[in-house]
Amino acid sequence: MKIFGVLSPAGWRAVIRIGAALFGALLIGLVMDRVAFALALVLGAVVAFQLWNLLRIEHWVRLRSIEAPPDISGAWGELVAIISRIHRRKQHHKSQVTGLLREFRRLTAAMPEGAVLLGAENEILWFNPRATAWLGLKRKRDFGSRIENLVRQPAFIEYLHTGRPEKGVTVQDASDPSRWFSFHLVKSAAGERQLLIVRDVSRERRLEDMRKDFVANASHELRSPLTVVSGYLDALAEDEDLDPTWTAPVQEMRRQAERMGAIINDLLELSKLESGESAQEERAVDVAAILSALRNDALSSQAHPTIKLNIESDALLLGVESELHSIASNLVSNALKYTAPAGEIELRWWTDDDGAYLSVRDTGVGIAPEHIPRLTERFYRVDPGRARDVGGSGLGLSIVKHALQRHGGELRVESKEGLGSTFTCEFPAGRIIAREEPNAAIR
């Protein structure tokens, strides 16, 4: 019969064992008496029938994709019906998953970004055609290879192993210096899979370079005529024969010329920070001394809030002194502008195992939550009307951000409207330098 030709090894073993048992039962029945023999024969027939049904089901379960279910009644029929329903649901879900996978492949093939699926050890599990073109990946060769062995830019490798996934990293194409790629890593909750998104940001990079060049060139070109205008205004202000009706307008023009000069200076400083140019070498900087000097300068003004200095560490910081001074100066200047004379400002410097910290806390007007993410944008104003009254270029926090980035640091802002703000600069622990001869803490 057909079913015996396709029995599995387990099925044959079951047939042999039951056949041996039935044969033994029949022999015992023959030896004892005819009644026992008849009972054994009936029992053997029942067992053989059930075995036959079981073998039919086992045969169908193994070949259910190509054969129809057997026509069996009773409990075996119910079992076949249950298995059939489970099989249909499985086939339906399999069809859905297959359709989703096909749709996913079509969508990822049309994506303007490259996508690379990585395992827990950064091995390549899958990638789309865009990643193939941009990163030079090949399916047969690179599946299972570690991504850092194929994309060897140091910045990317550092980001892959130690960087924060939400930050991303932008690197230059080693084979084509005119191209830049942005990498962003998305990790699964379990951490077993990672999706690497790759974007071509060459156009944005060129536009950014054009903007930087324009700002730097325009600032340099504006400085010369502004110097001439300021010189004439100074001469007019000192002229004793000047008509008294012109005294106030000339003073206002001088004030606006000074403000424009401050904006140009800030633009030049920001352009220098963005370009990575620095005329100074890094050395051990006494941040506590910088904060102390800024506090003394602020206290020399006529109306100022209470200013506290809290130095909790005598450690030095490896960096460019002028840039660190600019960071602290801009934060203190902002605190003074937005804190009333009856308020309080605290300048704090401390270190721990994770790094070094410089913070400026004030009890000023505070900042609404929706403005905090944009504070470091160039010329961004929380309240443009108030900003015009207090002066400033609108570039201070942008300078702080870029100077911090050059020192491997970050700016953290905590603020509530009406309750003041705290700006904290975080520096990596590798920049902390112990003072050879510890000084007493400055108070």
Contacts in CASP RR format, 6 or more apart in sequence:
PFRMAT RR
TARGET T0000
AUTHOR 0000-0000-0000
METHOD contacts of the structure
MODEL  1
MKIFGVLSPAGWRAVIRIGAALFGALLIGLVMDRVAFALALVLGAVVAFQ
LWNLLRIEHWVRLRSIEAPPDISGAWGELVAIISRIHRRKQHHKSQVTGL
LREFRRLTAAMPEGAVLLGAENEILWFNPRATAWLGLKRKRDFGSRIENL
VRQPAFIEYLHTGRPEKGVTVQDASDPSRWFSFHLVKSAAGERQLLIVRD
VSRERRLEDMRKDFVANASHELRSPLTVVSGYLDALAEDEDLDPTWTAPV
QEMRRQAERMGAIINDLLELSKLESGESAQEERAVDVAAILSALRNDALS
SQAHPTIKLNIESDALLLGVESELHSIASNLVSNALKYTAPAGEIELRWW
TDDDGAYLSVRDTGVGIAPEHIPRLTERFYRVDPGRARDVGGSGLGLSIV
KHALQRHGGELRVESKEGLGSTFTCEFPAGRIIAREEPNAAIR
3 55 0 8 1.000
3 56 0 8 1.000
3 59 0 8 1.000
6 59 0 8 1.000
6 63 0 8 1.000
7 15 0 8 1.000
7 55 0 8 1.000
7 59 0 8 1.000
8 58 0 8 1.000
8 62 0 8 1.000
10 58 0 8 1.000
11 55 0 8 1.000
11 58 0 8 1.000
14 51 0 8 1.000
14 54 0 8 1.000
14 55 0 8 1.000
15 51 0 8 1.000
15 55 0 8 1.000
18 47 0 8 1.000
18 48 0 8 1.000
18 51 0 8 1.000
22 40 0 8 1.000
22 44 0 8 1.000
22 47 0 8 1.000
22 48 0 8 1.000
25 40 0 8 1.000
25 43 0 8 1.000
25 44 0 8 1.000
26 37 0 8 1.000
26 40 0 8 1.000
26 41 0 8 1.000
28 36 0 8 1.000
28 40 0 8 1.000
29 36 0 8 1.000
29 37 0 8 1.000
29 40 0 8 1.000
30 37 0 8 1.000
53 70 0 8 1.000
53 72 0 8 1.000
53 76 0 8 1.000
54 76 0 8 1.000
56 70 0 8 1.000
56 72 0 8 1.000
57 70 0 8 1.000
57 72 0 8 1.000
57 76 0 8 1.000
57 79 0 8 1.000
57 80 0 8 1.000
57 83 0 8 1.000
60 67 0 8 1.000
60 69 0 8 1.000
60 70 0 8 1.000
60 80 0 8 1.000
61 83 0 8 1.000
64 83 0 8 1.000
64 84 0 8 1.000
64 87 0 8 1.000
69 80 0 8 1.000
69 83 0 8 1.000
69 84 0 8 1.000
70 80 0 8 1.000
72 80 0 8 1.000
108 115 0 8 1.000
108 128 0 8 1.000
109 128 0 8 1.000
109 129 0 8 1.000
111 128 0 8 1.000
111 130 0 8 1.000
112 130 0 8 1.000
112 199 0 8 1.000
113 130 0 8 1.000
113 197 0 8 1.000
113 198 0 8 1.000
113 199 0 8 1.000
114 127 0 8 1.000
114 128 0 8 1.000
114 130 0 8 1.000
114 131 0 8 1.000
114 134 0 8 1.000
114 197 0 8 1.000
114 198 0 8 1.000
114 199 0 8 1.000
115 127 0 8 1.000
115 128 0 8 1.000
115 130 0 8 1.000
115 131 0 8 1.000
115 195 0 8 1.000
115 196 0 8 1.000
115 197 0 8 1.000
115 198 0 8 1.000
116 124 0 8 1.000
116 126 0 8 1.000
116 127 0 8 1.000
116 128 0 8 1.000
116 131 0 8 1.000
116 135 0 8 1.000
116 137 0 8 1.000
116 147 0 8 1.000
116 195 0 8 1.000
116 196 0 8 1.000
116 198 0 8 1.000
117 124 0 8 1.000
117 125 0 8 1.000
117 126 0 8 1.000
117 127 0 8 1.000
117 193 0 8 1.000
117 194 0 8 1.000
117 195 0 8 1.000
117 196 0 8 1.000
118 124 0 8 1.000
118 125 0 8 1.000
118 147 0 8 1.000
118 193 0 8 1.000
118 194 0 8 1.000
118 195 0 8 1.000
118 196 0 8 1.000
119 125 0 8 1.000
119 192 0 8 1.000
119 193 0 8 1.000
119 194 0 8 1.000
120 191 0 8 1.000
120 192 0 8 1.000
120 193 0 8 1.000
120 194 0 8 1.000
121 146 0 8 1.000
122 146 0 8 1.000
122 147 0 8 1.000
122 148 0 8 1.000
122 160 0 8 1.000
122 194 0 8 1.000
123 144 0 8 1.000
123 145 0 8 1.000
123 146 0 8 1.000
123 147 0 8 1.000
124 137 0 8 1.000
124 142 0 8 1.000
124 143 0 8 1.000
124 144 0 8 1.000
124 145 0 8 1.000
124 146 0 8 1.000
124 147 0 8 1.000
124 150 0 8 1.000
125 143 0 8 1.000
125 144 0 8 1.000
125 193 0 8 1.000
126 143 0 8 1.000
127 135 0 8 1.000
127 137 0 8 1.000
127 142 0 8 1.000
130 198 0 8 1.000
131 137 0 8 1.000
131 198 0 8 1.000
132 138 0 8 1.000
132 139 0 8 1.000
134 181 0 8 1.000
134 198 0 8 1.000
134 200 0 8 1.000
135 150 0 8 1.000
135 151 0 8 1.000
135 198 0 8 1.000
136 150 0 8 1.000
137 150 0 8 1.000
142 150 0 8 1.000
147 160 0 8 1.000
147 196 0 8 1.000
148 156 0 8 1.000
148 157 0 8 1.000
148 160 0 8 1.000
148 161 0 8 1.000
151 157 0 8 1.000
151 171 0 8 1.000
151 183 0 8 1.000
152 174 0 8 1.000
153 171 0 8 1.000
153 172 0 8 1.000
153 174 0 8 1.000
155 169 0 8 1.000
155 170 0 8 1.000
155 171 0 8 1.000
156 169 0 8 1.000
156 171 0 8 1.000
156 183 0 8 1.000
158 169 0 8 1.000
159 167 0 8 1.000
159 168 0 8 1.000
159 169 0 8 1.000
159 183 0 8 1.000
159 185 0 8 1.000
160 185 0 8 1.000
163 169 0 8 1.000
165 184 0 8 1.000
165 185 0 8 1.000
165 186 0 8 1.000
165 187 0 8 1.000
168 182 0 8 1.000
168 183 0 8 1.000
168 184 0 8 1.000
168 185 0 8 1.000
169 182 0 8 1.000
169 183 0 8 1.000
170 180 0 8 1.000
170 181 0 8 1.000
170 182 0 8 1.000
170 183 0 8 1.000
170 201 0 8 1.000
170 205 0 8 1.000
171 180 0 8 1.000
171 181 0 8 1.000
171 183 0 8 1.000
172 179 0 8 1.000
172 180 0 8 1.000
173 179 0 8 1.000
173 180 0 8 1.000
173 181 0 8 1.000
178 202 0 8 1.000
179 200 0 8 1.000
179 202 0 8 1.000
180 200 0 8 1.000
180 201 0 8 1.000
180 202 0 8 1.000
180 205 0 8 1.000
181 198 0 8 1.000
181 199 0 8 1.000
181 200 0 8 1.000
181 201 0 8 1.000
182 198 0 8 1.000
182 199 0 8 1.000
182 200 0 8 1.000
182 201 0 8 1.000
183 196 0 8 1.000
183 197 0 8 1.000
183 198 0 8 1.000
184 196 0 8 1.000
184 197 0 8 1.000
184 199 0 8 1.000
185 194 0 8 1.000
185 195 0 8 1.000
185 196 0 8 1.000
185 197 0 8 1.000
186 194 0 8 1.000
186 195 0 8 1.000
186 196 0 8 1.000
186 197 0 8 1.000
187 193 0 8 1.000
187 194 0 8 1.000
188 194 0 8 1.000
212 271 0 8 1.000
212 274 0 8 1.000
212 275 0 8 1.000
215 267 0 8 1.000
215 270 0 8 1.000
215 271 0 8 1.000
216 267 0 8 1.000
216 268 0 8 1.000
216 271 0 8 1.000
216 275 0 8 1.000
218 267 0 8 1.000
219 264 0 8 1.000
219 267 0 8 1.000
219 268 0 8 1.000
219 271 0 8 1.000
220 268 0 8 1.000
222 260 0 8 1.000
222 264 0 8 1.000
223 261 0 8 1.000
223 264 0 8 1.000
223 268 0 8 1.000
226 257 0 8 1.000
226 260 0 8 1.000
226 261 0 8 1.000
226 264 0 8 1.000
229 257 0 8 1.000
230 254 0 8 1.000
230 257 0 8 1.000
230 258 0 8 1.000
230 261 0 8 1.000
233 250 0 8 1.000
233 253 0 8 1.000
233 254 0 8 1.000
233 257 0 8 1.000
234 254 0 8 1.000
236 242 0 8 1.000
236 246 0 8 1.000
236 250 0 8 1.000
237 247 0 8 1.000
237 250 0 8 1.000
237 251 0 8 1.000
237 254 0 8 1.000
242 250 0 8 1.000
259 391 0 8 1.000
259 392 0 8 1.000
259 393 0 8 1.000
262 392 0 8 1.000
262 393 0 8 1.000
263 392 0 8 1.000
263 393 0 8 1.000
263 395 0 8 1.000
266 393 0 8 1.000
266 394 0 8 1.000
266 395 0 8 1.000
266 396 0 8 1.000
266 399 0 8 1.000
267 393 0 8 1.000
267 395 0 8 1.000
269 326 0 8 1.000
269 399 0 8 1.000
270 378 0 8 1.000
270 395 0 8 1.000
270 398 0 8 1.000
270 399 0 8 1.000
270 402 0 8 1.000
272 278 0 8 1.000
273 323 0 8 1.000
273 399 0 8 1.000
273 402 0 8 1.000
273 403 0 8 1.000
273 406 0 8 1.000
274 402 0 8 1.000
276 406 0 8 1.000
278 320 0 8 1.000
278 323 0 8 1.000
278 406 0 8 1.000
280 320 0 8 1.000
280 321 0 8 1.000
280 322 0 8 1.000
281 320 0 8 1.000
282 318 0 8 1.000
282 319 0 8 1.000
282 320 0 8 1.000
283 318 0 8 1.000
283 319 0 8 1.000
283 321 0 8 1.000
284 316 0 8 1.000
284 317 0 8 1.000
284 318 0 8 1.000
284 319 0 8 1.000
284 433 0 8 1.000
285 316 0 8 1.000
285 317 0 8 1.000
285 318 0 8 1.000
285 319 0 8 1.000
285 320 0 8 1.000
285 321 0 8 1.000
285 324 0 8 1.000
286 316 0 8 1.000
287 316 0 8 1.000
287 317 0 8 1.000
287 324 0 8 1.000
287 328 0 8 1.000
287 349 0 8 1.000
287 356 0 8 1.000
287 358 0 8 1.000
288 311 0 8 1.000
288 313 0 8 1.000
288 314 0 8 1.000
288 349 0 8 1.000
288 441 0 8 1.000
288 442 0 8 1.000
289 442 0 8 1.000
290 321 0 8 1.000
290 324 0 8 1.000
290 325 0 8 1.000
290 328 0 8 1.000
291 309 0 8 1.000
291 311 0 8 1.000
291 328 0 8 1.000
291 347 0 8 1.000
291 349 0 8 1.000
291 358 0 8 1.000
291 442 0 8 1.000
292 309 0 8 1.000
292 311 0 8 1.000
292 442 0 8 1.000
294 328 0 8 1.000
294 329 0 8 1.000
294 332 0 8 1.000
294 347 0 8 1.000
295 307 0 8 1.000
295 309 0 8 1.000
295 332 0 8 1.000
295 347 0 8 1.000
298 304 0 8 1.000
298 307 0 8 1.000
298 332 0 8 1.000
298 336 0 8 1.000
298 345 0 8 1.000
299 307 0 8 1.000
301 336 0 8 1.000
303 341 0 8 1.000
304 336 0 8 1.000
304 341 0 8 1.000
305 336 0 8 1.000
305 339 0 8 1.000
305 340 0 8 1.000
305 341 0 8 1.000
305 342 0 8 1.000
305 343 0 8 1.000
305 344 0 8 1.000
305 345 0 8 1.000
305 362 0 8 1.000
305 363 0 8 1.000
306 343 0 8 1.000
306 344 0 8 1.000
306 345 0 8 1.000
307 344 0 8 1.000
307 345 0 8 1.000
307 346 0 8 1.000
307 347 0 8 1.000
308 344 0 8 1.000
308 345 0 8 1.000
308 346 0 8 1.000
308 347 0 8 1.000
309 346 0 8 1.000
309 347 0 8 1.000
309 442 0 8 1.000
309 443 0 8 1.000
310 346 0 8 1.000
310 347 0 8 1.000
310 348 0 8 1.000
310 349 0 8 1.000
310 350 0 8 1.000
311 348 0 8 1.000
311 349 0 8 1.000
311 350 0 8 1.000
311 441 0 8 1.000
311 442 0 8 1.000
311 443 0 8 1.000
312 348 0 8 1.000
312 349 0 8 1.000
312 350 0 8 1.000
312 351 0 8 1.000
312 441 0 8 1.000
313 349 0 8 1.000
313 350 0 8 1.000
313 351 0 8 1.000
313 356 0 8 1.000
314 435 0 8 1.000
314 438 0 8 1.000
314 439 0 8 1.000
314 441 0 8 1.000
315 351 0 8 1.000
315 356 0 8 1.000
315 432 0 8 1.000
315 433 0 8 1.000
315 434 0 8 1.000
315 435 0 8 1.000
316 432 0 8 1.000
316 433 0 8 1.000
316 434 0 8 1.000
316 435 0 8 1.000
317 324 0 8 1.000
317 356 0 8 1.000
317 427 0 8 1.000
317 431 0 8 1.000
317 432 0 8 1.000
317 433 0 8 1.000
318 430 0 8 1.000
318 431 0 8 1.000
318 432 0 8 1.000
318 433 0 8 1.000
319 407 0 8 1.000
319 431 0 8 1.000
320 406 0 8 1.000
320 407 0 8 1.000
323 403 0 8 1.000
323 406 0 8 1.000
323 407 0 8 1.000
324 403 0 8 1.000
324 407 0 8 1.000
326 399 0 8 1.000
326 400 0 8 1.000
326 403 0 8 1.000
327 358 0 8 1.000
327 399 0 8 1.000
327 400 0 8 1.000
327 403 0 8 1.000
327 404 0 8 1.000
327 425 0 8 1.000
328 347 0 8 1.000
328 358 0 8 1.000
328 360 0 8 1.000
330 396 0 8 1.000
330 397 0 8 1.000
330 399 0 8 1.000
330 400 0 8 1.000
331 358 0 8 1.000
331 360 0 8 1.000
331 400 0 8 1.000
331 423 0 8 1.000
331 425 0 8 1.000
332 345 0 8 1.000
332 347 0 8 1.000
332 360 0 8 1.000
333 396 0 8 1.000
334 360 0 8 1.000
334 396 0 8 1.000
334 397 0 8 1.000
334 423 0 8 1.000
335 345 0 8 1.000
335 360 0 8 1.000
335 361 0 8 1.000
335 362 0 8 1.000
335 364 0 8 1.000
335 421 0 8 1.000
335 423 0 8 1.000
336 345 0 8 1.000
337 390 0 8 1.000
337 391 0 8 1.000
337 392 0 8 1.000
338 362 0 8 1.000
338 364 0 8 1.000
338 365 0 8 1.000
338 366 0 8 1.000
338 390 0 8 1.000
338 421 0 8 1.000
339 345 0 8 1.000
339 362 0 8 1.000
339 363 0 8 1.000
339 364 0 8 1.000
339 365 0 8 1.000
339 420 0 8 1.000
340 364 0 8 1.000
343 362 0 8 1.000
343 363 0 8 1.000
343 364 0 8 1.000
344 362 0 8 1.000
344 363 0 8 1.000
345 360 0 8 1.000
345 361 0 8 1.000
345 362 0 8 1.000
345 363 0 8 1.000
346 359 0 8 1.000
346 360 0 8 1.000
346 361 0 8 1.000
346 362 0 8 1.000
347 359 0 8 1.000
347 360 0 8 1.000
348 357 0 8 1.000
348 358 0 8 1.000
348 359 0 8 1.000
348 360 0 8 1.000
348 361 0 8 1.000
349 356 0 8 1.000
349 357 0 8 1.000
349 358 0 8 1.000
350 356 0 8 1.000
350 357 0 8 1.000
351 357 0 8 1.000
351 432 0 8 1.000
353 429 0 8 1.000
354 429 0 8 1.000
355 426 0 8 1.000
355 427 0 8 1.000
355 428 0 8 1.000
355 429 0 8 1.000
355 430 0 8 1.000
355 431 0 8 1.000
355 432 0 8 1.000
356 426 0 8 1.000
356 427 0 8 1.000
356 429 0 8 1.000
356 431 0 8 1.000
356 432 0 8 1.000
357 424 0 8 1.000
357 425 0 8 1.000
357 426 0 8 1.000
357 427 0 8 1.000
358 424 0 8 1.000
358 425 0 8 1.000
358 427 0 8 1.000
359 422 0 8 1.000
359 423 0 8 1.000
359 424 0 8 1.000
359 425 0 8 1.000
360 422 0 8 1.000
360 423 0 8 1.000
361 420 0 8 1.000
361 421 0 8 1.000
361 422 0 8 1.000
361 423 0 8 1.000
362 420 0 8 1.000
362 421 0 8 1.000
362 422 0 8 1.000
363 419 0 8 1.000
363 420 0 8 1.000
364 418 0 8 1.000
364 419 0 8 1.000
364 420 0 8 1.000
364 421 0 8 1.000
365 386 0 8 1.000
365 417 0 8 1.000
365 418 0 8 1.000
365 420 0 8 1.000
366 415 0 8 1.000
366 416 0 8 1.000
366 417 0 8 1.000
366 418 0 8 1.000
366 419 0 8 1.000
366 420 0 8 1.000
366 421 0 8 1.000
367 375 0 8 1.000
367 382 0 8 1.000
367 413 0 8 1.000
367 415 0 8 1.000
367 417 0 8 1.000
367 420 0 8 1.000
367 421 0 8 1.000
368 382 0 8 1.000
368 417 0 8 1.000
371 382 0 8 1.000
372 413 0 8 1.000
372 415 0 8 1.000
374 380 0 8 1.000
375 382 0 8 1.000
375 397 0 8 1.000
375 413 0 8 1.000
376 397 0 8 1.000
376 398 0 8 1.000
376 400 0 8 1.000
376 401 0 8 1.000
376 411 0 8 1.000
377 398 0 8 1.000
378 394 0 8 1.000
378 395 0 8 1.000
378 398 0 8 1.000
379 393 0 8 1.000
379 394 0 8 1.000
379 395 0 8 1.000
380 394 0 8 1.000
381 387 0 8 1.000
381 394 0 8 1.000
387 394 0 8 1.000
397 411 0 8 1.000
400 411 0 8 1.000
400 423 0 8 1.000
400 425 0 8 1.000
401 411 0 8 1.000
404 410 0 8 1.000
404 411 0 8 1.000
404 425 0 8 1.000
404 427 0 8 1.000
407 427 0 8 1.000
407 431 0 8 1.000
408 427 0 8 1.000
408 428 0 8 1.000
408 431 0 8 1.000
409 425 0 8 1.000
409 426 0 8 1.000
409 427 0 8 1.000
409 428 0 8 1.000
410 425 0 8 1.000
410 426 0 8 1.000
411 423 0 8 1.000
411 424 0 8 1.000
411 425 0 8 1.000
411 426 0 8 1.000
412 423 0 8 1.000
412 424 0 8 1.000
412 426 0 8 1.000
413 421 0 8 1.000
413 422 0 8 1.000
413 423 0 8 1.000
413 424 0 8 1.000
414 421 0 8 1.000
414 422 0 8 1.000
414 424 0 8 1.000
415 421 0 8 1.000
415 422 0 8 1.000
END
